[in-house]
């Protein structure tokens, strides 16, 4: 919970900085980067859960 809150505050501050002082290219790059991070987090996580649940147990 604390990590998520810190991450949200950092993203909010960086978004405010980019959208107040940045040009269109910086804004587009910021949105693309956030999208890639979001898709990577939620695209890979189910595979880790499946590997953890269904990986054969050791001897």
mmCIF file of the N, C-alpha and C atoms, coordinates in Angstrom:
data_MODEL
# 
_entry.id   MODEL 
# 
loop_
_atom_site.group_PDB 
_atom_site.id 
_atom_site.type_symbol 
_atom_site.label_atom_id 
_atom_site.label_alt_id 
_atom_site.label_comp_id 
_atom_site.label_asym_id 
_atom_site.label_entity_id 
_atom_site.label_seq_id 
_atom_site.pdbx_PDB_ins_code 
_atom_site.Cartn_x 
_atom_site.Cartn_y 
_atom_site.Cartn_z 
_atom_site.occupancy 
_atom_site.B_iso_or_equiv 
_atom_site.pdbx_formal_charge 
_atom_site.auth_seq_id 
_atom_site.auth_comp_id 
_atom_site.auth_asym_id 
_atom_site.auth_atom_id 
_atom_site.pdbx_PDB_model_num 
ATOM 1   N N  . UNK A 1 1  ? 0.830  -1.197  0.000   1.00 0.00 ? 1  UNK A N  1 
ATOM 2   C CA . UNK A 1 1  ? 0.000  0.000   0.000   1.00 0.00 ? 1  UNK A CA 1 
ATOM 3   C C  . UNK A 1 1  ? 0.871  1.255   0.000   1.00 0.00 ? 1  UNK A C  1 
ATOM 4   N N  . UNK A 1 2  ? 1.888  1.257   0.836   1.00 0.00 ? 2  UNK A N  1 
ATOM 5   C CA . UNK A 1 2  ? 2.758  2.427   0.911   1.00 0.00 ? 2  UNK A CA 1 
ATOM 6   C C  . UNK A 1 2  ? 3.523  2.620   -0.387  1.00 0.00 ? 2  UNK A C  1 
ATOM 7   N N  . UNK A 1 3  ? 3.995  1.499   -0.964  1.00 0.00 ? 3  UNK A N  1 
ATOM 8   C CA . UNK A 1 3  ? 4.728  1.585   -2.230  1.00 0.00 ? 3  UNK A CA 1 
ATOM 9   C C  . UNK A 1 3  ? 3.834  2.152   -3.329  1.00 0.00 ? 3  UNK A C  1 
ATOM 10  N N  . UNK A 1 4  ? 2.591  1.697   -3.386  1.00 0.00 ? 4  UNK A N  1 
ATOM 11  C CA . UNK A 1 4  ? 1.662  2.196   -4.403  1.00 0.00 ? 4  UNK A CA 1 
ATOM 12  C C  . UNK A 1 4  ? 1.386  3.684   -4.223  1.00 0.00 ? 4  UNK A C  1 
ATOM 13  N N  . UNK A 1 5  ? 1.275  4.119   -2.986  1.00 0.00 ? 5  UNK A N  1 
ATOM 14  C CA . UNK A 1 5  ? 1.036  5.535   -2.714  1.00 0.00 ? 5  UNK A CA 1 
ATOM 15  C C  . UNK A 1 5  ? 2.232  6.384   -3.136  1.00 0.00 ? 5  UNK A C  1 
ATOM 16  N N  . UNK A 1 6  ? 3.430  5.933   -2.813  1.00 0.00 ? 6  UNK A N  1 
ATOM 17  C CA . UNK A 1 6  ? 4.636  6.665   -3.215  1.00 0.00 ? 6  UNK A CA 1 
ATOM 18  C C  . UNK A 1 6  ? 4.741  6.717   -4.730  1.00 0.00 ? 6  UNK A C  1 
ATOM 19  N N  . UNK A 1 7  ? 4.482  5.594   -5.392  1.00 0.00 ? 7  UNK A N  1 
ATOM 20  C CA . UNK A 1 7  ? 4.530  5.547   -6.854  1.00 0.00 ? 7  UNK A CA 1 
ATOM 21  C C  . UNK A 1 7  ? 3.494  6.482   -7.470  1.00 0.00 ? 7  UNK A C  1 
ATOM 22  N N  . UNK A 1 8  ? 2.293  6.518   -6.909  1.00 0.00 ? 8  UNK A N  1 
ATOM 23  C CA . UNK A 1 8  ? 1.249  7.398   -7.429  1.00 0.00 ? 8  UNK A CA 1 
ATOM 24  C C  . UNK A 1 8  ? 1.621  8.870   -7.264  1.00 0.00 ? 8  UNK A C  1 
ATOM 25  N N  . UNK A 1 9  ? 2.225  9.220   -6.145  1.00 0.00 ? 9  UNK A N  1 
ATOM 26  C CA . UNK A 1 9  ? 2.638  10.612  -5.930  1.00 0.00 ? 9  UNK A CA 1 
ATOM 27  C C  . UNK A 1 9  ? 3.742  11.005  -6.906  1.00 0.00 ? 9  UNK A C  1 
ATOM 28  N N  . UNK A 1 10 ? 4.709  10.110  -7.114  1.00 0.00 ? 10 UNK A N  1 
ATOM 29  C CA . UNK A 1 10 ? 5.790  10.394  -8.070  1.00 0.00 ? 10 UNK A CA 1 
ATOM 30  C C  . UNK A 1 10 ? 5.236  10.567  -9.476  1.00 0.00 ? 10 UNK A C  1 
ATOM 31  N N  . UNK A 1 11 ? 4.313  9.686   -9.878  1.00 0.00 ? 11 UNK A N  1 
ATOM 32  C CA . UNK A 1 11 ? 3.720  9.800   -11.214 1.00 0.00 ? 11 UNK A CA 1 
ATOM 33  C C  . UNK A 1 11 ? 2.893  11.074  -11.351 1.00 0.00 ? 11 UNK A C  1 
ATOM 34  N N  . UNK A 1 12 ? 2.192  11.463  -10.298 1.00 0.00 ? 12 UNK A N  1 
ATOM 35  C CA . UNK A 1 12 ? 1.405  12.694  -10.340 1.00 0.00 ? 12 UNK A CA 1 
ATOM 36  C C  . UNK A 1 12 ? 2.304  13.914  -10.501 1.00 0.00 ? 12 UNK A C  1 
ATOM 37  N N  . UNK A 1 13 ? 3.378  13.971  -9.740  1.00 0.00 ? 13 UNK A N  1 
ATOM 38  C CA . UNK A 1 13 ? 4.293  15.108  -9.839  1.00 0.00 ? 13 UNK A CA 1 
ATOM 39  C C  . UNK A 1 13 ? 4.945  15.162  -11.213 1.00 0.00 ? 13 UNK A C  1 
ATOM 40  N N  . UNK A 1 14 ? 5.381  13.998  -11.719 1.00 0.00 ? 14 UNK A N  1 
ATOM 41  C CA . UNK A 1 14 ? 6.014  13.999  -13.042 1.00 0.00 ? 14 UNK A CA 1 
ATOM 42  C C  . UNK A 1 14 ? 5.004  14.334  -14.135 1.00 0.00 ? 14 UNK A C  1 
ATOM 43  N N  . UNK A 1 15 ? 3.760  13.891  -13.993 1.00 0.00 ? 15 UNK A N  1 
ATOM 44  C CA . UNK A 1 15 ? 2.740  14.235  -14.989 1.00 0.00 ? 15 UNK A CA 1 
ATOM 45  C C  . UNK A 1 15 ? 2.451  15.731  -14.980 1.00 0.00 ? 15 UNK A C  1 
ATOM 46  N N  . UNK A 1 16 ? 2.357  16.318  -13.798 1.00 0.00 ? 16 UNK A N  1 
ATOM 47  C CA . UNK A 1 16 ? 2.137  17.765  -13.724 1.00 0.00 ? 16 UNK A CA 1 
ATOM 48  C C  . UNK A 1 16 ? 3.293  18.529  -14.359 1.00 0.00 ? 16 UNK A C  1 
ATOM 49  N N  . UNK A 1 17 ? 4.516  18.078  -14.109 1.00 0.00 ? 17 UNK A N  1 
ATOM 50  C CA . UNK A 1 17 ? 5.679  18.752  -14.693 1.00 0.00 ? 17 UNK A CA 1 
ATOM 51  C C  . UNK A 1 17 ? 5.684  18.629  -16.208 1.00 0.00 ? 17 UNK A C  1 
ATOM 52  N N  . UNK A 1 18 ? 5.395  17.438  -16.721 1.00 0.00 ? 18 UNK A N  1 
ATOM 53  C CA . UNK A 1 18 ? 5.427  17.228  -18.173 1.00 0.00 ? 18 UNK A CA 1 
ATOM 54  C C  . UNK A 1 18 ? 4.323  18.017  -18.855 1.00 0.00 ? 18 UNK A C  1 
ATOM 55  N N  . UNK A 1 19 ? 3.120  17.996  -18.304 1.00 0.00 ? 19 UNK A N  1 
ATOM 56  C CA . UNK A 1 19 ? 2.009  18.646  -18.987 1.00 0.00 ? 19 UNK A CA 1 
ATOM 57  C C  . UNK A 1 19 ? 1.983  20.155  -18.789 1.00 0.00 ? 19 UNK A C  1 
ATOM 58  N N  . UNK A 1 20 ? 2.681  20.673  -17.794 1.00 0.00 ? 20 UNK A N  1 
ATOM 59  C CA . UNK A 1 20 ? 2.750  22.122  -17.623 1.00 0.00 ? 20 UNK A CA 1 
ATOM 60  C C  . UNK A 1 20 ? 3.910  22.746  -18.380 1.00 0.00 ? 20 UNK A C  1 
ATOM 61  N N  . UNK A 1 21 ? 5.045  22.044  -18.439 1.00 0.00 ? 21 UNK A N  1 
ATOM 62  C CA . UNK A 1 21 ? 6.235  22.637  -19.043 1.00 0.00 ? 21 UNK A CA 1 
ATOM 63  C C  . UNK A 1 21 ? 6.671  21.955  -20.331 1.00 0.00 ? 21 UNK A C  1 
ATOM 64  N N  . UNK A 1 22 ? 6.160  20.760  -20.603 1.00 0.00 ? 22 UNK A N  1 
ATOM 65  C CA . UNK A 1 22 ? 6.625  20.002  -21.759 1.00 0.00 ? 22 UNK A CA 1 
ATOM 66  C C  . UNK A 1 22 ? 5.869  20.347  -23.026 1.00 0.00 ? 22 UNK A C  1 
ATOM 67  N N  . UNK A 1 23 ? 6.461  19.974  -24.149 1.00 0.00 ? 23 UNK A N  1 
ATOM 68  C CA . UNK A 1 23 ? 5.791  20.166  -25.430 1.00 0.00 ? 23 UNK A CA 1 
ATOM 69  C C  . UNK A 1 23 ? 4.996  18.905  -25.770 1.00 0.00 ? 23 UNK A C  1 
ATOM 70  N N  . UNK A 1 24 ? 4.422  18.870  -26.965 1.00 0.00 ? 24 UNK A N  1 
ATOM 71  C CA . UNK A 1 24 ? 3.578  17.735  -27.363 1.00 0.00 ? 24 UNK A CA 1 
ATOM 72  C C  . UNK A 1 24 ? 4.372  16.434  -27.439 1.00 0.00 ? 24 UNK A C  1 
ATOM 73  N N  . UNK A 1 25 ? 5.624  16.516  -27.877 1.00 0.00 ? 25 UNK A N  1 
ATOM 74  C CA . UNK A 1 25 ? 6.440  15.300  -27.987 1.00 0.00 ? 25 UNK A CA 1 
ATOM 75  C C  . UNK A 1 25 ? 6.701  14.710  -26.604 1.00 0.00 ? 25 UNK A C  1 
ATOM 76  N N  . UNK A 1 26 ? 7.017  15.555  -25.636 1.00 0.00 ? 26 UNK A N  1 
ATOM 77  C CA . UNK A 1 26 ? 7.259  15.077  -24.272 1.00 0.00 ? 26 UNK A CA 1 
ATOM 78  C C  . UNK A 1 26 ? 5.990  14.477  -23.671 1.00 0.00 ? 26 UNK A C  1 
ATOM 79  N N  . UNK A 1 27 ? 4.853  15.095  -23.936 1.00 0.00 ? 27 UNK A N  1 
ATOM 80  C CA . UNK A 1 27 ? 3.592  14.574  -23.416 1.00 0.00 ? 27 UNK A CA 1 
ATOM 81  C C  . UNK A 1 27 ? 3.262  13.220  -24.032 1.00 0.00 ? 27 UNK A C  1 
ATOM 82  N N  . UNK A 1 28 ? 3.463  13.100  -25.341 1.00 0.00 ? 28 UNK A N  1 
ATOM 83  C CA . UNK A 1 28 ? 3.184  11.833  -26.019 1.00 0.00 ? 28 UNK A CA 1 
ATOM 84  C C  . UNK A 1 28 ? 4.108  10.736  -25.517 1.00 0.00 ? 28 UNK A C  1 
ATOM 85  N N  . UNK A 1 29 ? 5.374  11.062  -25.358 1.00 0.00 ? 29 UNK A N  1 
ATOM 86  C CA . UNK A 1 29 ? 6.334  10.078  -24.852 1.00 0.00 ? 29 UNK A CA 1 
ATOM 87  C C  . UNK A 1 29 ? 5.974  9.645   -23.437 1.00 0.00 ? 29 UNK A C  1 
ATOM 88  N N  . UNK A 1 30 ? 5.539  10.579  -22.616 1.00 0.00 ? 30 UNK A N  1 
ATOM 89  C CA . UNK A 1 30 ? 5.147  10.261  -21.242 1.00 0.00 ? 30 UNK A CA 1 
ATOM 90  C C  . UNK A 1 30 ? 3.961  9.300   -21.231 1.00 0.00 ? 30 UNK A C  1 
ATOM 91  N N  . UNK A 1 31 ? 2.952  9.576   -22.040 1.00 0.00 ? 31 UNK A N  1 
ATOM 92  C CA . UNK A 1 31 ? 1.767  8.709   -22.092 1.00 0.00 ? 31 UNK A CA 1 
ATOM 93  C C  . UNK A 1 31 ? 2.129  7.331   -22.638 1.00 0.00 ? 31 UNK A C  1 
ATOM 94  N N  . UNK A 1 32 ? 2.972  7.277   -23.669 1.00 0.00 ? 32 UNK A N  1 
ATOM 95  C CA . UNK A 1 32 ? 3.387  5.986   -24.223 1.00 0.00 ? 32 UNK A CA 1 
ATOM 96  C C  . UNK A 1 32 ? 4.161  5.170   -23.192 1.00 0.00 ? 32 UNK A C  1 
ATOM 97  N N  . UNK A 1 33 ? 5.028  5.821   -22.447 1.00 0.00 ? 33 UNK A N  1 
ATOM 98  C CA . UNK A 1 33 ? 5.806  5.118   -21.428 1.00 0.00 ? 33 UNK A CA 1 
ATOM 99  C C  . UNK A 1 33 ? 4.903  4.572   -20.332 1.00 0.00 ? 33 UNK A C  1 
ATOM 100 N N  . UNK A 1 34 ? 3.945  5.374   -19.887 1.00 0.00 ? 34 UNK A N  1 
ATOM 101 C CA . UNK A 1 34 ? 3.004  4.887   -18.873 1.00 0.00 ? 34 UNK A CA 1 
ATOM 102 C C  . UNK A 1 34 ? 2.190  3.707   -19.399 1.00 0.00 ? 34 UNK A C  1 
ATOM 103 N N  . UNK A 1 35 ? 1.772  3.778   -20.654 1.00 0.00 ? 35 UNK A N  1 
ATOM 104 C CA . UNK A 1 35 ? 1.019  2.675   -21.244 1.00 0.00 ? 35 UNK A CA 1 
ATOM 105 C C  . UNK A 1 35 ? 1.827  1.398   -21.315 1.00 0.00 ? 35 UNK A C  1 
ATOM 106 N N  . UNK A 1 36 ? 3.094  1.518   -21.692 1.00 0.00 ? 36 UNK A N  1 
ATOM 107 C CA . UNK A 1 36 ? 3.948  0.325   -21.769 1.00 0.00 ? 36 UNK A CA 1 
ATOM 108 C C  . UNK A 1 36 ? 4.186  -0.276  -20.390 1.00 0.00 ? 36 UNK A C  1 
ATOM 109 N N  . UNK A 1 37 ? 4.388  0.580   -19.396 1.00 0.00 ? 37 UNK A N  1 
ATOM 110 C CA . UNK A 1 37 ? 4.573  0.080   -18.031 1.00 0.00 ? 37 UNK A CA 1 
ATOM 111 C C  . UNK A 1 37 ? 3.307  -0.618  -17.552 1.00 0.00 ? 37 UNK A C  1 
ATOM 112 N N  . UNK A 1 38 ? 2.152  -0.020  -17.801 1.00 0.00 ? 38 UNK A N  1 
ATOM 113 C CA . UNK A 1 38 ? 0.873  -0.592  -17.378 1.00 0.00 ? 38 UNK A CA 1 
ATOM 114 C C  . UNK A 1 38 ? 0.634  -1.947  -18.039 1.00 0.00 ? 38 UNK A C  1 
ATOM 115 N N  . UNK A 1 39 ? 0.856  -2.013  -19.361 1.00 0.00 ? 39 UNK A N  1 
ATOM 116 C CA . UNK A 1 39 ? 0.635  -3.269  -20.068 1.00 0.00 ? 39 UNK A CA 1 
ATOM 117 C C  . UNK A 1 39 ? 1.628  -4.337  -19.638 1.00 0.00 ? 39 UNK A C  1 
ATOM 118 N N  . UNK A 1 40 ? 2.847  -3.944  -19.371 1.00 0.00 ? 40 UNK A N  1 
ATOM 119 C CA . UNK A 1 40 ? 3.846  -4.915  -18.928 1.00 0.00 ? 40 UNK A CA 1 
ATOM 120 C C  . UNK A 1 40 ? 3.493  -5.467  -17.551 1.00 0.00 ? 40 UNK A C  1 
ATOM 121 N N  . UNK A 1 41 ? 3.066  -4.601  -16.657 1.00 0.00 ? 41 UNK A N  1 
ATOM 122 C CA . UNK A 1 41 ? 2.729  -5.060  -15.306 1.00 0.00 ? 41 UNK A CA 1 
ATOM 123 C C  . UNK A 1 41 ? 1.575  -6.051  -15.333 1.00 0.00 ? 41 UNK A C  1 
ATOM 124 N N  . UNK A 1 42 ? 0.517  -5.718  -16.048 1.00 0.00 ? 42 UNK A N  1 
ATOM 125 C CA . UNK A 1 42 ? -0.667 -6.565  -16.019 1.00 0.00 ? 42 UNK A CA 1 
ATOM 126 C C  . UNK A 1 42 ? -0.640 -7.648  -17.083 1.00 0.00 ? 42 UNK A C  1 
ATOM 127 N N  . UNK A 1 43 ? 0.314  -7.590  -18.005 1.00 0.00 ? 43 UNK A N  1 
ATOM 128 C CA . UNK A 1 43 ? 0.438  -8.650  -18.998 1.00 0.00 ? 43 UNK A CA 1 
ATOM 129 C C  . UNK A 1 43 ? 1.310  -9.789  -18.521 1.00 0.00 ? 43 UNK A C  1 
ATOM 130 N N  . UNK A 1 44 ? 2.305  -9.492  -17.674 1.00 0.00 ? 44 UNK A N  1 
ATOM 131 C CA . UNK A 1 44 ? 3.242  -10.512 -17.223 1.00 0.00 ? 44 UNK A CA 1 
ATOM 132 C C  . UNK A 1 44 ? 2.785  -11.152 -15.912 1.00 0.00 ? 44 UNK A C  1 
ATOM 133 N N  . UNK A 1 45 ? 2.088  -10.417 -15.100 1.00 0.00 ? 45 UNK A N  1 
ATOM 134 C CA . UNK A 1 45 ? 1.705  -10.921 -13.780 1.00 0.00 ? 45 UNK A CA 1 
ATOM 135 C C  . UNK A 1 45 ? 0.919  -12.236 -13.828 1.00 0.00 ? 45 UNK A C  1 
ATOM 136 N N  . UNK A 1 46 ? -0.062 -12.424 -14.725 1.00 0.00 ? 46 UNK A N  1 
ATOM 137 C CA . UNK A 1 46 ? -0.772 -13.714 -14.752 1.00 0.00 ? 46 UNK A CA 1 
ATOM 138 C C  . UNK A 1 46 ? 0.137  -14.899 -15.050 1.00 0.00 ? 46 UNK A C  1 
ATOM 139 N N  . UNK A 1 47 ? 1.196  -14.687 -15.841 1.00 0.00 ? 47 UNK A N  1 
ATOM 140 C CA . UNK A 1 47 ? 2.116  -15.781 -16.126 1.00 0.00 ? 47 UNK A CA 1 
ATOM 141 C C  . UNK A 1 47 ? 2.875  -16.193 -14.865 1.00 0.00 ? 47 UNK A C  1 
ATOM 142 N N  . UNK A 1 48 ? 3.279  -15.215 -14.058 1.00 0.00 ? 48 UNK A N  1 
ATOM 143 C CA . UNK A 1 48 ? 3.964  -15.538 -12.813 1.00 0.00 ? 48 UNK A CA 1 
ATOM 144 C C  . UNK A 1 48 ? 3.047  -16.313 -11.876 1.00 0.00 ? 48 UNK A C  1 
ATOM 145 N N  . UNK A 1 49 ? 1.790  -15.924 -11.816 1.00 0.00 ? 49 UNK A N  1 
ATOM 146 C CA . UNK A 1 49 ? 0.836  -16.627 -10.953 1.00 0.00 ? 49 UNK A CA 1 
ATOM 147 C C  . UNK A 1 49 ? 0.630  -18.048 -11.445 1.00 0.00 ? 49 UNK A C  1 
ATOM 148 N N  . UNK A 1 50 ? 0.501  -18.222 -12.768 1.00 0.00 ? 50 UNK A N  1 
ATOM 149 C CA . UNK A 1 50 ? 0.313  -19.561 -13.324 1.00 0.00 ? 50 UNK A CA 1 
ATOM 150 C C  . UNK A 1 50 ? 1.539  -20.434 -13.069 1.00 0.00 ? 50 UNK A C  1 
ATOM 151 N N  . UNK A 1 51 ? 2.728  -19.890 -13.261 1.00 0.00 ? 51 UNK A N  1 
ATOM 152 C CA . UNK A 1 51 ? 3.944  -20.666 -13.000 1.00 0.00 ? 51 UNK A CA 1 
ATOM 153 C C  . UNK A 1 51 ? 4.038  -21.052 -11.528 1.00 0.00 ? 51 UNK A C  1 
ATOM 154 N N  . UNK A 1 52 ? 3.671  -20.144 -10.658 1.00 0.00 ? 52 UNK A N  1 
ATOM 155 C CA . UNK A 1 52 ? 3.735  -20.438 -9.225  1.00 0.00 ? 52 UNK A CA 1 
ATOM 156 C C  . UNK A 1 52 ? 2.735  -21.528 -8.843  1.00 0.00 ? 52 UNK A C  1 
ATOM 157 N N  . UNK A 1 53 ? 1.535  -21.459 -9.390  1.00 0.00 ? 53 UNK A N  1 
ATOM 158 C CA . UNK A 1 53 ? 0.501  -22.418 -9.005  1.00 0.00 ? 53 UNK A CA 1 
ATOM 159 C C  . UNK A 1 53 ? 0.697  -23.790 -9.626  1.00 0.00 ? 53 UNK A C  1 
ATOM 160 N N  . UNK A 1 54 ? 1.172  -23.837 -10.871 1.00 0.00 ? 54 UNK A N  1 
ATOM 161 C CA . UNK A 1 54 ? 1.191  -25.099 -11.599 1.00 0.00 ? 54 UNK A CA 1 
ATOM 162 C C  . UNK A 1 54 ? 2.583  -25.670 -11.824 1.00 0.00 ? 54 UNK A C  1 
ATOM 163 N N  . UNK A 1 55 ? 3.626  -25.025 -11.304 1.00 0.00 ? 55 UNK A N  1 
ATOM 164 C CA . UNK A 1 55 ? 4.976  -25.558 -11.466 1.00 0.00 ? 55 UNK A CA 1 
ATOM 165 C C  . UNK A 1 55 ? 5.107  -26.817 -10.611 1.00 0.00 ? 55 UNK A C  1 
ATOM 166 N N  . UNK A 1 56 ? 5.692  -27.885 -11.170 1.00 0.00 ? 56 UNK A N  1 
ATOM 167 C CA . UNK A 1 56 ? 5.810  -29.122 -10.377 1.00 0.00 ? 56 UNK A CA 1 
ATOM 168 C C  . UNK A 1 56 ? 6.640  -28.896 -9.109  1.00 0.00 ? 56 UNK A C  1 
ATOM 169 N N  . UNK A 1 57 ? 6.200  -29.504 -8.047  1.00 0.00 ? 57 UNK A N  1 
ATOM 170 C CA . UNK A 1 57 ? 6.911  -29.351 -6.776  1.00 0.00 ? 57 UNK A CA 1 
ATOM 171 C C  . UNK A 1 57 ? 8.217  -30.141 -6.818  1.00 0.00 ? 57 UNK A C  1 
ATOM 172 N N  . UNK A 1 58 ? 9.223  -29.637 -6.125  1.00 0.00 ? 58 UNK A N  1 
ATOM 173 C CA . UNK A 1 58 ? 10.523 -30.312 -6.084  1.00 0.00 ? 58 UNK A CA 1 
ATOM 174 C C  . UNK A 1 58 ? 10.478 -31.586 -5.264  1.00 0.00 ? 58 UNK A C  1 
ATOM 175 N N  . UNK A 1 59 ? 11.528 -32.359 -5.394  1.00 0.00 ? 59 UNK A N  1 
ATOM 176 C CA . UNK A 1 59 ? 11.572 -33.633 -4.674  1.00 0.00 ? 59 UNK A CA 1 
ATOM 177 C C  . UNK A 1 59 ? 11.947 -33.434 -3.221  1.00 0.00 ? 59 UNK A C  1 
# 
